[in-house]
Structures are given as structure tokens and as C-alpha cells.
Amino acid sequence: MTPPLARLVHDLQSPSGWTREAALKQLADGLQPYSPALLPLLMRRLNDWVGPVRRAAEVTLARWEATLPIADLLACADALDALARGGRADPRWAQRLRARLTDSAQALPRLKHMVQHSPTQAVFAWQCLRRAPSVEVGELALLGLNSRSLGVVMQATRLLPSLHSQPALWLACLQRALTHRQGSVRAQALRSVPADWRVSLPPHLHQALRGLLHPSVLDTSASARWLAVARLDLPADELCQATLAQWPDLPPRRQAGALQLLADLAQPTGHAQQSTALQAQVLAALDAQAVAVRQSAHVAALRLGVLTPAAALARSVHDGNRVYRAVWHWCRRGHLLSRSDLEAAGLIDADWRAVDRNARVQALLQELDPWEALLGLLQQPADGHDLRHHDPQALAQRWLLRHNRGSVRPTPRQWADIQALLAAGRWGAFTHTRPSLQFVLDAWS
């Protein structure tokens, strides 16, 4: 930059409104010729919080607007997008600048590239292309479905119903949407399939559409799975038998969806009690190598009654975090666990102590009967373990601090036992937080 231009760039970003306004007046009077470095700063000043600065920026842009190069407008797409979303700027400026890009044949290739290769600018480029008269709906949908921006992909998926008059193009877009990683996109694509597709679509495309819908029946998204089942309109028994038959050839992601589908189909009809093959498949999947398959298998076993909640929890407590959390949330949502269940499963002993000193079980105890769990935790030694931040004393300490204003009050017996344990010297692990804990205990007394 030349020294005058560098000075203007500095002044346009000054914290002083008078300095910014003076710099813009120099540009409006023609004392400094147009430069691409000034355009994004000028757009920023159109949304300035000082009124005179905004008006000076509008005068400058009105002087340059007719001769602005398309390449420079594309280069500052981020600033133009921020201008369109600004709350103080006159919206007509963003509309006029965007219209120049929309009507320019030179800008269309660059905008198409931005939709597919620039996640930060994809929404802005997509909005420009939607207003371009030379871009057809089919091309726009394909461009949007290949974008790396989820917002653009969802907007492109909503265009699929308008492509029913072009069945071949609609099927191509539908295939692209059904392979997207996001379940909401796949579900939205399936909503574009008309319920009367056997009548409304040409017969020669029926087989192609069935080929797209059949894999979606095993989708991991419940919405996508049931939309595909509804569109195919197949009997539950036939679907269940076909799924079990193709199970060995399915990839892990499809196997996880198959387990969820089997549970969906069997639970309302009572088919789970009649099909030993289904129960055997669910039990075999509990030890699968893929985490997604084990997670779906544990939840399916709970839904079908193949495993009791305590047995499923005992299996998952030493598994990965995804499997354990899936079982735990399912049991917690249905209030399916009790102390007797945990004792029968061998997770705790008669004194409410977790077998094998598992931190997950200790945290689980606090959800069942928090004051009894606190007694069990206080009775365990604070040393001689390698659980570090998940040791029993630390769990008890965090529980007290979190529930100091809770509604679950201890019984007189529980309160007396806690006081006796603390009086007997169980404060060893609470050295640094003893004053705050003493305050909490005094509040309960």
C-alpha cells in the first residue's frame, strides 16, 4: 500500500467516529482512488454504530457502485454476507450488491465453486444462486447437496419435491441425499417421496426407487427408518425375516440400524416373544466388535425384554462410554432400576458399596438413593485405589456441593450415621473443602 492508502485503511478502523467519518469523506470527495483493499472496510462502515459514519459510507459507495469489479465483490463475500445480516445497515445496499452478482455471468462459476468448497461462504453463495434466473432448480439442488454446509444441504433437500416433474433428476438428487451423513437430511429426502409413488411415478422407475428405499429401512435415524418403511408399505413379518436373512452381509452402520428396526417392528406386535431367531441375533450382537452395533444391541435387548435393565447395565458398565450411556439413559428414563436389581446383578453389595470399586456404579448409586449412596461412599477407604478423580470421597464431595439446596432430605437415621462417620475421622479426603462442606452439612441439620 502507498502511505496515503495505508493511512486511510488505518483511519477506517479507528475507534473514533470522527476519524472514520473524515476518512470516508476523503473517499467521497475523490481524494483517494478506488482500491480493492477499501471495499470490505467500506461495507463494514455501512453497518457502523454511528449515524454520520453510515451516511458518509453510503455516499462513497454510491460513487463507486457502478464501476465495482465483480471479482472484487466476490473476494469480499464475507463482508457482503455480514452486511446483509447487519441490523443497522440499509438492507437495500446488500440487495443491490447481491443483485450485481446474481445477474453477472462472470460471477456464476465462482459462486458455484463457493457453494461446494467454502463452508464459510456457502450460504451467501447459495442465496445468490437461488436468485439467479439462469440457474435451474435441478442444478441448484445438485450443487447444494454437494455442499459442505449442513444449512445449504438442508435447503437443497427441501427443493426435491419440485423435481417430481423430472423423475430421473429427482432420483439422482434423492440418491445423493440418502447417502448424507446427517440423519435429518436423509429423513427430509424421504419426505419428498410421494405416498402414491406407485401411481404418480413412471413404472420403469419403480425398481430404481425401491433400490433406494430398501437400504433406508435400516437407517440409524428413527425418522428416516420409519419414513422408508411407510413408503415401501411392507408387512412387519416380511421386513423382519428379510433383515435377519441379510444380516451377515451388512456393514456395521446398517447392522446398528437393523437392530433398531427389529426392535421397532417386534415391540408393538409382540413378535419378540415368538421369534427365537430374533432373540439369538440380538444376544449375539451384544459382543460385536463395532461400538455402534453393541450400543444398538443393548438398547434393543432392553426394549425386547431379552435382558433385564440390571443385567444390561452389568454388561455395559465395563464397556465403552457410548454403550454405557445408552443403557443408563434408557434405564433412567423409564425408572427401571432399584437397589435390589443392582444387588442381584452383582454391581453393589449389601452395604451399598460398588463391587470392583467402579466409578460408574458409584455415580449411579447417587441417582437411586443419594443419602444411602453417600453413606456407602463415606465407608470406603480414600486410599489404595487408582481411580484418581473418580474415587469415592471425591464423588461424595461433589454430590454434597451439587445437592446442597436439593429437595431430597435425609432420614433421621441417615443423618445420624453420616454425622457419626464424619465425627469418627472421615474428613481425611475433604481437607481443602472442609469449611464449605461443613457449611452444607450445617444447613441440613
HUDALIN-V931552 format. One record per backbone hydrogen bond with DSSP energy under -0.5 kcal/mol. CO is the residue of the C=O (numbers start at 0). NH is the residue of the N-H. Records with the same first field share a line. If there is no record, write none. Layout:
BEGIN
CO=NH / NH
END
This chain:
BEGIN
1=5
2=6
3=7
4=8
5=9
6=10
7=11
8=12
9=12
10=13
14=16
15=19
16=20
17=21
18=22
19=23
20=24
21=25
22=26
23=27
24=28
25=30 / 31
26=29
34=37 / 38
35=38 / 39
37=41
38=42
39=43
40=44
41=45
43=46
44=47
48=50
49=53
50=54
51=55
52=56
53=57
54=58
55=59
56=60
57=61
58=62
59=63
60=64
63=66
64=67
68=72
69=73
70=74
71=75
73=76
75=79
76=80
77=81
78=82
79=83
80=84
81=85
82=85
89=92 / 93
90=94
91=95
92=96
93=97
94=98
95=99
96=100
97=101
98=102
100=103
102=104
103=107
104=108
106=110
107=111
108=112
109=113
110=114
111=115
112=116
113=117
114=147
117=120 / 121
120=124
121=125
122=126
123=127
124=128
125=129
126=130
127=130
128=131
131=134
133=135
135=139
136=140
137=141
138=142
139=143
140=144
141=145
143=146
147=149
148=152
149=153
150=154
151=155
152=156
153=157
155=158
156=159
158=161
159=162
160=163
162=165
165=169
166=170
167=171
168=172
169=173
170=174
171=175
172=176
173=177
174=178
175=178
176=179
181=185
182=186
183=187
184=188
185=189
186=190
187=191
188=191
189=192
191=193
193=196
195=198 / 199
196=200
201=204
202=205
204=208
205=209
206=210
207=211
208=212
209=213
210=214
211=215
212=216
213=216
214=217
215=218
219=221
220=224
221=225
222=226
223=227
224=228
225=229
226=230
227=231
228=232 / 233
234=238
235=239
236=240
237=241
238=242
239=243
240=244
241=245
242=246
243=246
245=248
246=249
250=254
251=255
252=256
253=257
254=258
255=259
256=260
257=261
258=262
259=263
260=264
261=265
262=266
263=267
264=268
265=269 / 270 / 271
269=272
270=273 / 274
273=275
274=278
275=279
276=280
277=281
278=282
279=283
280=284
281=285
282=285
283=286
284=287
289=293
290=294
291=295
292=296
293=297
294=298
295=299
296=300
297=301
298=302
299=303
300=304 / 305 / 306
301=304
307=311
308=312
309=313
310=314
311=315
312=316
315=318
319=323
320=324
321=325
322=326
323=327
324=328
325=329
326=330
327=331
328=332
329=333
330=334 / 335
331=334
337=341
338=342
339=343
340=344
341=346 / 347
342=345
346=354
348=351
352=348
353=356
354=357
357=361
358=362
359=363
360=364
361=365
362=366
363=366 / 367
364=368
368=372
369=373
370=374
371=375
372=376
373=377
374=378
376=379
386=389
387=390
390=394
391=395
392=396
393=397
394=398
395=399
396=400
397=401
398=402
402=405
406=408
410=414
411=415
412=416
413=417
414=418
415=419
416=420
417=421
418=422
419=423
420=425
421=424
424=427
426=429
427=430
429=433
430=433
432=436
433=437
434=438
435=439
436=440
437=441
438=442
439=443
440=444
END
